[in-house]
Amino acid sequence: MSRTVLAIDIGSTKICAIIAQIDDDNSISIIGEGTTKAQGLRKGSITNIELAARSIRTAVEDAKRVSGSDVKKAIVSISGAYTKSLNSNGIVNIQSKEISLKEIERVMHTSLYNANIPNEYEVLHALPYNFKVDDQDFIEDPLGMNASRLEVDTHIITTQKSNLNNLKKAVNAAGVEVENVVLTSYASSIATLNSDEKELGAAIIDMGGNTCNIAIYSGNSLRYNDFLGVGSNHVTSDLSMALHTPLHDADNVKLHYGSLLAPSSDLIELPVIGDVTTMHEVSLEVVNNVIFARVEETLMILAQFIEKSGLKDQIGAGVILTGGFSKMDGIRELAVATFGSLPVRLAKPVKMSGLFESLKGAEFSSAIGLVIYSGSPYTPYEIDVNKRVRHTNEDRSSNNSVNFKEHYGIPVAPSISVDEQEEKMVSLEVSKEKKSDEASSVSKFWNWATQLF
C-alpha cells in the first residue's frame, strides 16, 4: 500500500510544493507540483505570516489540483539563516554486551542531553559522525556488535524557536500541518550528492535568490553547515544601481546577458529609473564587470567558510554548486579559480519517476531532497526535529496509513477500525446482557431464600 507525501520548499524567492507517491519499496513517483513567487519572506525567514501563508497556499493548491489528492501534512524546508551548529558527545554502558537499536537511540539522546543548547534554540537535526565501540573508532554502524561501552560524536543543528514557530504558523495558516522540518542545505545534499562524494567528502552549496546555504560532508557524515545572506537578487540590485535602471529591467539584463565569461562590447538600451520613457545606452562590458564583482565576492566568502570549517583537507570530491544562482553562465570556471585546488561541479537534482520537466532545474534541488527524505532515512541514524530517531533499519512500509504523531514517538490512542468498533460494541452488549442475567438470577435466589426462611 503506497502513501502520499507533500513537500514544501520555502525559499527566499519561490515556494515549491511537490506531492509524491511512495510505494512499499520506497520507490518515489511525483504526481503533483506547484510553484509560486515567495511573499512575506526575507533571506529565507518569515517576515509576514499572512503573505507567506498566502504564497504557500497557492503552491499547495496547485500541486493538489495536478495530483488529484488532498494531503494535510507536509515536510517543510527551513533556511539556515538563524541556525547554530555545535558538536556533542555521548557515552553509555552496554549491560547486555550486544548493541541494539535501543542502545544506539540512548547514546544519541545522551549526546543531545550533553549539548549546551541555549533555551531559545530548538534542535533541527542531530547527526552522528563517529561511533566508537569500546576503544575502536569510526564504526560505520554499531548495530549488533559486542561491546561494553558505546560512544558517539554528534553534529547538532539548531534554530531559533521563534524562527521555527513562525514557519509552522505560516504553513498552518495555509491549511497544512507541519509533519517534519529539514534544513535547506541538508535537503539539497540529499538530492545532489552521490555515495562516492559523501564518502570522499564534499561541500554542497545551494545558491538561491537571496541566500547561499553550505553543508560539508566528510566520511559519509554531515560535519559543518553555514549560511550567507547573498544571492542572485543582489546581482540584480547591483545592476539596477550601476546602470540606473529599474529592478525589473536589471533582472532581465541579468537573465539575458548575464555571463562571467569574456565580456562583449555590444550596447543595449535601458530605461532610466523614474522615467521609463527615457532610454540610455549601456555597454555589456559594464554589465559583465558588475556581475563578475558580486559573484566573485560571494564565492570568496564561501571559500572562507570552507577554510573556517577546518575540513578543507577532507573534501576529496570538491565543491558541488546547485540552486538557481548556480545556473549563471561561467560560474563554474570562476568557482574553480576561487576555490583553488578543489574540483567544482554543477549539480541538478537526481532523476526519479514522474519528475516534471519544470522540476529538473538546479533551483529545485532542495524540494526534491525533501521528497527523498520523506521516502526513507537518508543517513544511517539521525534525531529529527520531532526528537525521534530515524534509522535505515526501520520498516516504514508498514506505516503507510500511519498516524504521524504515533510515527514520531508522540503517544496517541490506538486507532480502531469500524469492524473492530462494531465487534467491541457487540461484545460490550453481550457482556451487559450476561451481567444483567447474572444479576436477575441472584435476585431471584435471594427472594426465594428470604421467603423460605
C-alpha positions as CSV (number, residue, x, y, z in Angstrom):
1,M,0.0,0.0,0.0
2,S,1.6,3.3,-1.1
3,R,1.4,6.6,0.8
4,T,1.2,10.2,-0.4
5,V,3.6,12.9,0.9
6,L,3.7,16.6,0.5
7,A,7.0,18.5,0.4
8,I,7.1,22.3,0.6
9,D,10.4,24.1,-0.1
10,I,10.1,27.6,1.3
11,G,12.8,29.7,-0.5
12,S,13.6,33.4,-0.4
13,T,12.3,34.0,-3.9
14,K,10.0,31.0,-4.7
15,I,7.8,28.4,-2.9
16,C,7.6,25.0,-4.4
17,A,5.1,22.3,-3.3
18,I,5.6,18.7,-4.6
19,I,3.2,15.8,-4.0
20,A,4.7,12.3,-4.4
21,Q,3.6,8.7,-4.2
22,I,5.9,6.4,-2.2
23,D,5.5,2.7,-2.6
24,D,6.3,-0.1,-0.1
25,D,9.8,-0.5,-1.6
26,N,10.4,3.3,-1.0
27,S,10.3,4.0,-4.8
28,I,9.1,7.5,-5.4
29,S,6.8,8.9,-8.1
30,I,6.0,12.6,-8.4
31,I,2.3,13.2,-9.1
32,G,1.8,16.9,-8.4
33,E,3.7,20.2,-8.4
34,G,3.0,23.8,-7.7
35,T,5.4,26.8,-7.7
36,T,4.7,30.4,-6.8
37,K,6.6,33.6,-6.1
38,A,7.5,33.9,-2.4
39,Q,6.0,36.7,-0.4
40,G,6.4,37.6,3.2
41,L,10.0,36.2,3.3
42,R,13.4,37.8,3.5
43,K,16.6,35.9,3.3
44,G,14.8,32.7,3.9
45,S,12.9,33.6,7.1
46,I,9.3,34.6,7.6
47,T,8.7,38.4,7.8
48,N,4.9,38.5,7.2
49,I,3.0,35.4,8.2
50,E,-0.2,36.3,6.3
51,L,1.6,36.9,3.0
52,A,3.8,33.8,3.4
53,A,0.7,31.7,4.2
54,R,-1.0,33.0,1.0
55,S,2.0,32.0,-1.2
56,I,2.3,28.6,0.5
57,R,-1.5,28.0,0.0
58,T,-1.3,28.9,-3.7
59,A,1.6,26.5,-4.3
60,V,0.0,23.7,-2.4
61,E,-3.4,24.1,-4.1
62,D,-1.7,24.0,-7.5
63,A,0.1,20.8,-6.5
64,K,-3.2,19.2,-5.2
65,R,-5.0,20.2,-8.4
66,V,-2.5,18.4,-10.6
67,S,-2.2,15.3,-8.4
68,G,-5.9,15.0,-7.5
69,S,-5.0,14.2,-3.9
70,D,-5.7,16.1,-0.7
71,V,-2.7,15.9,1.6
72,K,-3.0,17.6,5.0
73,K,0.6,17.1,6.4
74,A,3.8,18.3,4.9
75,I,7.6,18.1,5.3
76,V,9.0,21.7,5.1
77,S,12.4,23.2,4.4
78,I,13.9,25.8,6.7
79,S,16.7,28.2,5.7
80,G,20.0,28.2,7.6
81,A,19.5,32.0,8.3
82,Y,19.0,31.6,12.1
83,T,20.8,28.3,12.7
84,K,23.6,27.5,15.0
85,S,25.7,24.3,14.9
86,L,27.7,22.5,17.6
87,N,29.3,19.2,18.2
88,S,28.5,17.0,21.2
89,N,29.4,13.6,22.7
90,G,27.6,10.8,24.4
91,I,28.7,7.6,26.2
92,V,26.6,4.7,27.5
93,N,27.4,1.3,29.0
94,I,26.0,-1.8,27.3
95,Q,24.7,-4.2,30.0
96,S,23.6,-6.9,27.6
97,K,27.1,-6.7,25.9
98,E,25.3,-6.5,22.5
99,I,24.4,-3.2,20.9
100,S,20.8,-2.9,19.9
101,L,18.8,-0.1,18.4
102,K,17.7,0.8,22.0
103,E,21.4,1.4,23.0
104,I,22.0,3.5,19.8
105,E,19.0,5.7,20.5
106,R,20.1,6.0,24.1
107,V,23.6,7.2,23.3
108,M,22.3,9.6,20.7
109,H,19.8,11.2,23.1
110,T,22.7,11.3,25.7
111,S,24.8,13.3,23.3
112,L,21.8,15.6,22.8
113,Y,21.4,16.0,26.5
114,N,25.1,16.8,27.0
115,A,25.0,19.6,24.4
116,N,25.0,23.1,25.6
117,I,21.9,24.3,23.6
118,P,20.5,27.8,24.6
119,N,16.9,27.9,25.8
120,E,15.8,30.0,22.8
121,Y,17.0,27.4,20.3
122,E,15.3,24.2,19.1
123,V,17.1,21.1,17.6
124,L,16.6,20.6,13.9
125,H,18.9,17.6,13.3
126,A,21.3,15.6,15.4
127,L,23.6,13.7,13.1
128,P,26.2,11.3,14.4
129,Y,29.6,11.4,12.6
130,N,31.6,8.9,14.7
131,F,30.5,5.9,16.6
132,K,33.1,4.4,19.0
133,V,32.7,0.8,20.3
134,D,34.9,0.3,23.3
135,D,38.2,1.7,22.0
136,Q,37.6,1.2,18.3
137,D,37.0,4.5,16.4
138,F,34.9,5.3,13.3
139,I,32.4,2.4,13.3
140,E,30.0,2.9,10.4
141,D,27.1,1.0,12.1
142,P,27.5,-0.4,15.6
143,L,24.2,-2.3,15.5
144,G,24.6,-5.9,16.6
145,M,28.2,-5.5,17.7
146,N,29.5,-6.9,21.0
147,A,30.7,-4.2,23.4
148,S,30.7,-3.0,26.9
149,R,30.6,0.7,26.0
150,L,29.2,2.8,23.1
151,E,30.3,6.3,22.4
152,V,29.1,8.8,19.7
153,D,30.1,12.2,18.4
154,T,27.2,14.2,17.0
155,H,26.8,17.3,14.8
156,I,23.8,19.2,16.1
157,I,22.0,21.8,14.1
158,T,19.7,24.2,16.0
159,T,17.5,27.1,15.0
160,Q,15.8,29.9,17.0
161,K,12.4,28.7,18.4
162,S,10.8,31.9,17.2
163,N,12.0,31.3,13.6
164,L,10.7,27.7,13.7
165,N,7.4,28.7,15.2
166,N,6.8,31.4,12.7
167,L,7.5,29.0,9.9
168,K,5.0,26.5,11.4
169,K,2.4,29.3,11.9
170,A,2.7,30.3,8.2
171,V,2.3,26.7,7.0
172,N,-0.6,26.0,9.4
173,A,-2.3,29.2,8.2
174,A,-2.1,27.8,4.7
175,G,-4.2,24.8,5.9
176,V,-1.3,22.4,6.1
177,E,0.0,20.7,9.2
178,V,3.8,20.5,9.6
179,E,4.9,16.9,9.9
180,N,8.7,17.5,9.8
181,V,11.2,20.3,9.1
182,V,14.5,19.8,7.2
183,L,17.4,22.2,6.8
184,T,17.6,23.5,3.2
185,S,21.3,22.6,2.6
186,Y,20.7,19.2,4.1
187,A,17.8,18.6,1.7
188,S,19.8,19.8,-1.3
189,S,22.6,17.4,-0.4
190,I,20.2,14.5,-0.4
191,A,19.1,15.3,-4.0
192,T,22.5,16.0,-5.5
193,L,25.3,14.1,-3.7
194,N,26.1,10.5,-4.6
195,S,27.6,8.0,-2.2
196,D,31.2,8.4,-3.5
197,E,31.1,12.2,-3.0
198,K,29.8,11.8,0.6
199,E,32.4,9.2,1.3
200,L,35.3,11.2,-0.1
201,G,34.0,14.5,1.4
202,A,32.2,17.3,-0.4
203,A,30.9,20.8,0.1
204,I,27.4,21.3,-1.2
205,I,26.4,25.0,-1.8
206,D,22.8,25.8,-2.5
207,M,22.9,29.2,-4.2
208,G,19.4,30.8,-4.2
209,G,17.8,34.2,-4.8
210,N,18.7,35.9,-1.5
211,T,20.8,33.2,0.3
212,C,23.6,30.7,-0.1
213,N,23.4,27.6,2.2
214,I,26.5,25.5,2.6
215,A,26.9,22.0,4.1
216,I,30.2,20.0,4.3
217,Y,30.3,16.2,4.3
218,S,33.2,14.2,5.5
219,G,33.3,10.4,5.8
220,N,29.7,10.0,4.8
221,S,28.5,12.4,7.6
222,L,27.4,16.0,7.6
223,R,30.0,17.8,9.7
224,Y,29.5,21.5,9.0
225,N,26.8,23.9,7.8
226,D,26.7,27.7,7.4
227,F,24.6,30.5,5.8
228,L,25.4,33.5,3.7
229,G,22.7,36.1,3.1
230,V,23.7,36.9,-0.5
231,G,22.1,35.5,-3.7
232,S,21.3,36.3,-7.3
233,N,18.9,39.1,-6.3
234,H,21.9,41.0,-5.1
235,V,23.3,40.9,-8.6
236,T,20.0,42.4,-9.8
237,S,20.3,45.2,-7.2
238,D,23.9,45.9,-8.2
239,L,22.9,46.2,-11.9
240,S,20.0,48.4,-11.1
241,M,22.2,50.9,-9.2
242,A,25.2,50.7,-11.6
243,L,23.0,51.0,-14.7
244,H,20.4,53.5,-13.3
245,T,17.6,51.3,-14.5
246,P,14.5,49.8,-12.7
247,L,14.9,46.4,-10.9
248,H,12.7,44.6,-13.4
249,D,14.8,45.7,-16.3
250,A,18.0,44.9,-14.4
251,D,16.7,41.4,-13.8
252,N,16.0,41.0,-17.5
253,V,19.5,42.1,-18.3
254,K,20.9,39.6,-15.8
255,L,18.9,36.7,-17.3
256,H,19.5,37.5,-21.0
257,Y,23.0,39.0,-20.9
258,G,24.5,37.9,-17.6
259,S,27.7,36.0,-18.1
260,L,31.0,35.6,-16.3
261,L,32.9,34.7,-19.4
262,A,34.7,37.1,-21.9
263,P,32.8,40.4,-21.9
264,S,31.1,41.8,-25.1
265,S,31.5,45.4,-26.2
266,D,27.9,45.5,-27.6
267,L,25.5,48.2,-26.5
268,I,22.0,47.8,-25.1
269,E,19.2,50.3,-24.4
270,L,17.7,50.5,-21.0
271,P,15.1,52.8,-19.4
272,V,16.1,55.2,-16.7
273,I,14.9,54.9,-13.1
274,G,12.0,57.3,-12.5
275,D,11.5,58.0,-16.2
276,V,10.8,54.8,-18.2
277,T,10.2,56.9,-21.3
278,T,13.8,57.9,-21.4
279,M,16.3,55.4,-22.7
280,H,20.1,55.3,-22.4
281,E,22.8,53.1,-23.9
282,V,24.8,50.7,-21.7
283,S,27.8,48.6,-22.7
284,L,27.6,44.9,-22.0
285,E,31.2,45.1,-20.7
286,V,29.9,47.2,-17.8
287,V,27.1,44.6,-17.2
288,N,29.7,41.9,-17.1
289,N,32.0,43.8,-14.7
290,V,29.2,44.4,-12.2
291,I,28.1,40.8,-12.2
292,F,31.6,39.5,-12.0
293,A,32.5,41.6,-9.0
294,R,29.4,40.5,-7.0
295,V,29.7,36.8,-7.9
296,E,33.5,36.7,-7.2
297,E,32.9,38.3,-3.8
298,T,30.2,35.8,-3.0
299,L,32.4,32.8,-3.9
300,M,35.3,34.2,-1.9
301,I,33.2,34.4,1.2
302,L,32.0,30.9,0.7
303,A,35.7,29.8,0.2
304,Q,36.4,31.4,3.6
305,F,33.5,29.3,5.1
306,I,35.3,26.2,3.9
307,E,38.6,27.3,5.4
308,K,36.9,28.2,8.7
309,S,35.3,24.7,8.9
310,G,38.7,23.1,9.2
311,L,37.5,20.3,6.9
312,K,39.1,21.6,3.6
313,D,41.6,18.8,3.6
314,Q,38.8,16.2,3.9
315,I,36.8,17.5,0.9
316,G,38.1,14.9,-1.7
317,A,35.2,15.2,-4.0
318,G,35.4,19.0,-4.1
319,V,32.6,21.6,-4.3
320,I,29.1,21.0,-5.7
321,L,27.1,24.0,-6.7
322,T,23.3,23.9,-7.0
323,G,20.4,26.3,-6.8
324,G,19.1,28.9,-9.3
325,F,22.1,31.2,-8.8
326,S,24.5,28.3,-10.0
327,K,22.9,28.4,-13.5
328,M,24.7,31.7,-14.3
329,D,26.9,31.3,-17.4
330,G,30.6,30.8,-16.4
331,I,30.1,30.4,-12.7
332,R,31.9,27.0,-12.6
333,E,35.0,28.5,-14.2
334,L,35.1,31.3,-11.7
335,A,34.5,28.9,-8.8
336,V,37.4,26.7,-9.9
337,A,39.6,29.8,-9.8
338,T,38.3,30.9,-6.4
339,F,38.3,27.6,-4.5
340,G,41.9,26.8,-5.6
341,S,42.7,23.1,-5.7
342,L,39.2,21.9,-5.1
343,P,37.3,20.5,-8.1
344,V,33.9,22.0,-8.8
345,R,30.8,20.6,-10.5
346,L,27.3,21.9,-11.1
347,A,24.5,19.7,-9.8
348,K,20.9,19.1,-10.7
349,P,18.5,17.0,-8.6
350,V,18.6,13.3,-9.1
351,K,16.1,11.8,-11.6
352,M,13.1,10.0,-10.4
353,S,9.8,8.6,-11.8
354,G,7.3,11.2,-12.9
355,L,9.7,14.1,-12.5
356,F,8.1,17.1,-14.2
357,E,10.2,18.9,-16.8
358,S,9.8,22.1,-14.8
359,L,11.4,20.4,-11.7
360,K,14.6,19.3,-13.4
361,G,16.5,22.5,-12.8
362,A,19.1,23.1,-10.1
363,E,16.7,25.5,-8.3
364,F,14.6,22.6,-7.3
365,S,17.3,20.5,-5.6
366,S,16.1,21.2,-2.0
367,A,12.4,20.5,-3.0
368,I,13.4,17.1,-4.5
369,G,15.6,16.4,-1.4
370,L,12.6,16.9,0.8
371,V,10.6,14.2,-1.1
372,I,13.5,11.8,-0.9
373,Y,13.9,12.5,2.9
374,S,10.2,11.6,3.2
375,G,10.7,8.3,1.4
376,S,13.3,6.8,3.7
377,P,16.0,7.8,6.2
378,Y,19.0,9.3,4.3
379,T,21.6,8.9,7.0
380,P,22.1,5.6,9.0
381,Y,20.9,7.4,12.2
382,E,19.5,10.8,13.0
383,I,17.4,12.6,15.5
384,D,14.9,14.9,13.7
385,V,13.0,18.0,14.8
386,N,10.4,15.8,16.5
387,K,13.1,14.3,18.7
388,R,12.6,10.9,17.0
389,V,15.5,8.7,16.0
390,R,15.3,7.9,12.3
391,H,17.4,4.9,11.1
392,T,17.8,3.0,7.9
393,N,16.8,-0.3,9.5
394,E,13.3,0.9,10.4
395,D,10.3,-0.6,8.5
396,R,8.5,2.4,7.0
397,S,6.4,0.3,4.6
398,S,4.2,-1.0,7.4
399,N,3.3,2.6,8.3
400,N,1.6,3.6,5.1
401,S,-1.5,4.9,6.8
402,V,0.4,5.8,9.9
403,N,-0.7,8.4,12.4
404,F,2.3,10.7,12.2
405,K,2.1,11.6,15.9
406,E,2.5,8.0,16.8
407,H,5.1,7.6,14.0
408,Y,7.2,10.2,15.6
409,G,7.1,8.9,19.1
410,I,4.2,11.0,20.4
411,P,1.8,8.9,22.5
412,V,-1.7,8.6,20.9
413,A,-4.7,6.4,21.5
414,P,-4.6,3.3,19.2
415,S,-6.8,3.6,16.1
416,I,-9.7,1.2,15.8
417,S,-11.4,0.2,12.6
418,V,-15.2,0.3,12.1
419,D,-15.4,-3.5,12.2
420,E,-13.4,-3.6,15.4
421,Q,-15.6,-0.9,16.9
422,E,-18.8,-2.9,16.0
423,E,-17.3,-6.1,17.3
424,K,-16.4,-4.3,20.6
425,M,-19.8,-2.8,20.8
426,V,-21.4,-6.2,20.2
427,S,-19.2,-7.8,22.8
428,L,-20.0,-5.0,25.2
429,E,-23.7,-5.5,24.7
430,V,-23.3,-9.3,25.3
431,S,-21.3,-8.7,28.4
432,K,-24.0,-6.3,29.6
433,E,-26.7,-8.9,28.9
434,K,-24.7,-11.6,30.8
435,K,-24.2,-9.2,33.8
436,S,-28.0,-8.5,33.8
437,D,-28.8,-12.2,33.6
438,E,-26.5,-12.9,36.4
439,A,-27.9,-10.1,38.5
440,S,-31.5,-11.3,37.9
441,S,-30.7,-14.9,38.8
442,V,-29.0,-13.7,42.0
443,S,-32.0,-11.5,42.9
444,K,-34.4,-14.4,42.3
445,F,-32.4,-16.7,44.5
446,W,-32.3,-14.0,47.3
447,N,-36.1,-13.5,47.1
448,W,-36.6,-17.3,47.3
449,A,-34.2,-17.6,50.3
450,T,-35.9,-14.8,52.2
451,Q,-39.4,-16.3,51.6
452,L,-38.1,-19.8,52.7
453,F,-36.6,-18.6,55.9
